[in-house]
Amino acid sequence: MQDVGAGTGEQTRALTLSTVAFTACFAVWTIFSIIGVAIKEELGLSEFQFGLLVATQS
């Protein structure tokens, strides 16, 4: 029977890319949470409007 799984190199590449993507997403969410309060105040958004804005950034 032939092995159809990913090789070690492909697994390492997938793990590396997943880690980088997770780190980038986490950094964006952290930055957005820091500047989110200022954005909310400057635009005069309600809690619901701000929540909708945050939800659409995903």
C-alpha positions as CSV (number, residue, x, y, z in Angstrom):
1,M,0.0,0.0,0.0
2,Q,1.3,3.4,-0.9
3,D,1.8,6.2,1.7
4,V,-0.4,9.2,0.8
5,G,0.4,11.3,3.9
6,A,2.5,14.4,4.0
7,G,6.2,14.1,4.3
8,T,8.2,15.5,7.2
9,G,9.2,18.5,5.2
10,E,5.6,19.3,4.4
11,Q,4.5,18.8,8.0
12,T,7.2,21.2,9.2
13,R,6.2,23.8,6.6
14,A,2.6,23.5,7.6
15,L,3.4,23.9,11.3
16,T,5.7,26.9,10.6
17,L,3.1,28.6,8.5
18,S,0.3,27.9,11.0
19,T,2.4,29.3,13.8
20,V,3.3,32.5,11.9
21,A,-0.4,33.0,10.9
22,F,-1.6,32.5,14.5
23,T,1.1,35.0,15.7
24,A,0.1,37.6,13.1
25,C,-3.6,37.2,13.9
26,F,-2.9,37.5,17.7
27,A,-0.8,40.6,17.1
28,V,-3.6,42.2,15.0
29,W,-6.2,41.5,17.7
30,T,-3.9,42.9,20.4
31,I,-3.3,46.1,18.5
32,F,-7.0,46.4,17.7
33,S,-8.0,46.0,21.3
34,I,-5.5,48.8,22.3
35,I,-6.7,51.3,19.7
36,G,-10.3,50.1,19.7
37,V,-11.2,52.3,22.7
38,A,-9.9,55.4,20.8
39,I,-11.7,54.4,17.6
40,K,-15.0,53.9,19.5
41,E,-14.7,57.3,21.2
42,E,-13.6,59.2,18.1
43,L,-16.5,57.7,16.0
44,G,-19.0,57.9,18.8
45,L,-20.0,54.3,18.5
46,S,-22.4,52.5,20.8
47,E,-21.4,49.2,22.4
48,F,-23.4,47.3,19.7
49,Q,-21.9,49.3,16.8
50,F,-18.4,48.7,18.2
51,G,-19.1,45.0,18.6
52,L,-20.3,44.8,15.0
53,L,-17.1,46.6,13.9
54,V,-14.9,44.2,15.8
55,A,-16.9,41.2,14.5
56,T,-16.5,42.3,10.8
57,Q,-12.7,42.5,11.2
58,S,-12.3,38.7,11.4
